[in-house]
Amino acid sequence: MLIKPKIIQIKDIDDIELKYQISRIPALHFIDILKIYPFDSKNIPKIDNETLLSLLRYVSYYDGASYIILDDEDKINKYITDAETLLRLETQLILYNIEFMKTWKKCRLYNGTDDSPYKYVNIDAGVASIITNKFATLYELSTIYDYEDYSKMLEIIQVNISKEIYAHNKASKKK
């Protein structure tokens, strides 16, 4: 049974438009899939066939008369004829189930050649500072602490950094 089905159209490698229906994936099953679902920098998922078969149970193909659930390898091979279509379909299914991935920005990381400053693009810099300074976890910031606590932690971090800079500058002047 598909949960909140959504009809999508994907062009295959031969530019033929195919109609599929994707579904929400039950939460607990999806969490299990995410544990083994690697996202690489090129956004091309790399998963094993067993996981892929598990995902495709939430996809059906429209053959012109009815929707056929892709719940076994024979149906998948019959109704998804090339790897590019499979990747597009898989991407659509993941995006439909993880809303924040649609707006997720790529974070620029050090590549060994540039000295440009790096900044957080998907998380508030204050939250990142609190987490990296080990004042709290993201879970604790979401469930335990309020905005006043957040502000106090940031103040502590900022004052500590200011003290370190002051001490470093004072020691540099003595030399």
C-alpha positions as CSV (number, residue, x, y, z in Angstrom):
1,M,0.0,0.0,0.0
2,L,1.4,3.4,-1.0
3,I,1.2,6.2,1.6
4,K,0.3,9.7,0.2
5,P,1.0,8.7,-3.4
6,K,2.5,11.3,-5.7
7,I,2.6,11.0,-9.5
8,I,5.8,12.0,-11.2
9,Q,7.1,11.9,-14.7
10,I,10.6,11.1,-15.6
11,K,12.3,11.0,-19.0
12,D,14.4,7.9,-19.6
13,I,17.7,7.9,-21.4
14,D,15.9,7.8,-24.8
15,D,13.9,11.0,-23.8
16,I,10.7,9.0,-23.4
17,E,8.5,10.3,-20.6
18,L,7.5,7.6,-18.1
19,K,4.8,8.0,-15.4
20,Y,5.5,6.7,-11.9
21,Q,3.8,7.0,-8.6
22,I,6.0,7.4,-5.5
23,S,5.0,7.1,-1.9
24,R,6.0,8.3,1.5
25,I,8.0,5.6,3.3
26,P,6.9,4.5,6.8
27,A,9.0,6.3,9.3
28,L,10.7,3.4,11.0
29,H,11.5,1.7,7.7
30,F,12.9,5.0,6.3
31,I,15.1,5.5,9.4
32,D,16.6,2.0,8.7
33,I,17.2,2.9,5.1
34,L,18.9,6.3,6.0
35,K,21.3,4.5,8.4
36,I,22.9,2.8,5.4
37,Y,22.1,5.4,2.7
38,P,25.4,7.2,1.8
39,F,25.1,10.7,0.2
40,D,28.2,11.6,-1.7
41,S,29.3,15.0,-2.9
42,K,27.9,14.5,-6.4
43,N,24.4,13.5,-5.0
44,I,24.6,10.1,-6.7
45,P,23.4,7.6,-4.2
46,K,25.4,4.4,-3.8
47,I,23.4,1.7,-2.2
48,D,23.3,-2.1,-2.5
49,N,20.6,-3.9,-4.4
50,E,18.8,-5.1,-1.3
51,T,18.3,-1.5,0.0
52,L,17.3,-0.4,-3.5
53,L,14.7,-3.1,-3.7
54,S,13.4,-2.1,-0.3
55,L,13.1,1.5,-1.5
56,L,11.4,0.7,-4.8
57,R,8.5,-1.1,-3.0
58,Y,7.2,2.5,-2.6
59,V,7.2,3.1,-6.4
60,S,4.6,2.1,-9.0
61,Y,4.8,2.3,-12.7
62,Y,1.8,3.5,-14.8
63,D,1.4,1.2,-17.8
64,G,-1.5,3.2,-19.4
65,A,-4.2,1.4,-17.5
66,S,-3.1,0.9,-13.9
67,Y,-0.2,1.3,-11.5
68,I,2.1,-1.7,-11.0
69,I,4.1,-1.7,-7.7
70,L,7.7,-2.3,-8.4
71,D,8.1,-4.9,-5.6
72,D,10.4,-7.4,-7.3
73,E,13.5,-7.4,-9.6
74,D,11.5,-8.6,-12.7
75,K,9.1,-5.7,-12.5
76,I,11.9,-3.2,-11.8
77,N,13.9,-4.5,-14.8
78,K,10.8,-4.4,-17.0
79,Y,9.6,-0.9,-16.0
80,I,12.9,0.9,-15.4
81,T,14.9,0.2,-18.5
82,D,18.1,2.2,-17.7
83,A,20.3,3.2,-14.8
84,E,19.8,7.0,-15.4
85,T,16.0,6.6,-15.0
86,L,16.6,4.5,-11.9
87,L,18.8,7.2,-10.4
88,R,16.3,10.0,-11.2
89,L,13.5,7.9,-9.7
90,E,15.5,7.1,-6.6
91,T,16.3,10.8,-6.2
92,Q,12.7,11.9,-6.5
93,L,11.7,9.3,-3.9
94,I,14.3,10.5,-1.4
95,L,13.4,14.1,-2.0
96,Y,9.7,13.4,-1.5
97,N,10.5,11.8,1.8
98,I,13.0,14.3,3.2
99,E,11.7,17.8,2.6
100,F,14.8,19.6,3.9
101,M,16.9,18.0,1.2
102,K,15.2,20.2,-1.4
103,T,16.6,23.4,0.1
104,W,19.9,21.9,1.4
105,K,22.8,24.0,0.2
106,K,26.2,22.5,-0.7
107,C,28.8,23.4,1.9
108,R,32.1,24.5,0.5
109,L,34.9,22.5,2.2
110,Y,38.7,22.9,2.2
111,N,40.2,21.4,-1.0
112,G,43.8,21.9,-0.1
113,T,44.4,24.9,-2.3
114,D,42.5,27.9,-1.1
115,D,42.7,30.0,2.1
116,S,39.2,31.4,1.9
117,P,37.1,31.6,5.0
118,Y,34.6,28.8,5.4
119,K,31.1,29.3,6.8
120,Y,28.2,27.2,7.7
121,V,25.4,27.2,5.1
122,N,22.8,24.8,6.5
123,I,23.1,25.6,10.2
124,D,23.1,28.7,12.3
125,A,26.7,29.8,13.1
126,G,25.8,30.2,16.8
127,V,24.4,26.7,17.0
128,A,27.5,25.4,15.3
129,S,29.7,27.2,17.7
130,I,27.9,25.8,20.7
131,I,28.1,22.3,19.3
132,T,31.8,22.5,18.3
133,N,32.7,24.0,21.7
134,K,30.9,21.0,23.3
135,F,28.5,23.2,25.3
136,A,25.5,21.2,24.0
137,T,24.4,18.7,21.3
138,L,22.0,19.6,18.5
139,Y,19.4,17.4,20.3
140,E,19.9,19.3,23.6
141,L,19.5,22.6,21.8
142,S,16.3,21.4,20.2
143,T,14.7,19.9,23.3
144,I,16.2,21.2,26.5
145,Y,17.6,24.6,26.1
146,D,15.7,27.8,25.3
147,Y,16.8,31.0,23.5
148,E,18.1,32.5,26.8
149,D,20.3,29.5,27.4
150,Y,21.5,29.6,23.8
151,S,22.4,33.3,24.2
152,K,24.3,32.7,27.4
153,M,26.3,29.8,25.9
154,L,27.2,32.1,22.9
155,E,28.3,34.8,25.3
156,I,30.6,32.4,27.2
157,I,32.1,31.3,23.9
158,Q,32.6,34.8,22.6
159,V,34.2,36.1,25.9
160,N,36.5,33.0,26.0
161,I,37.6,33.6,22.4
162,S,38.2,37.3,23.2
163,K,40.3,36.5,26.2
164,E,42.4,34.1,24.2
165,I,43.0,36.7,21.5
166,Y,43.8,39.3,24.1
167,A,46.3,37.0,25.8
168,H,47.9,36.0,22.5
169,N,48.3,39.7,21.4
170,K,49.7,40.7,24.8
171,A,52.3,37.8,24.6
172,S,53.2,38.8,21.0
173,K,53.9,42.4,22.0
174,K,56.3,41.3,24.8
175,K,58.6,39.5,22.3
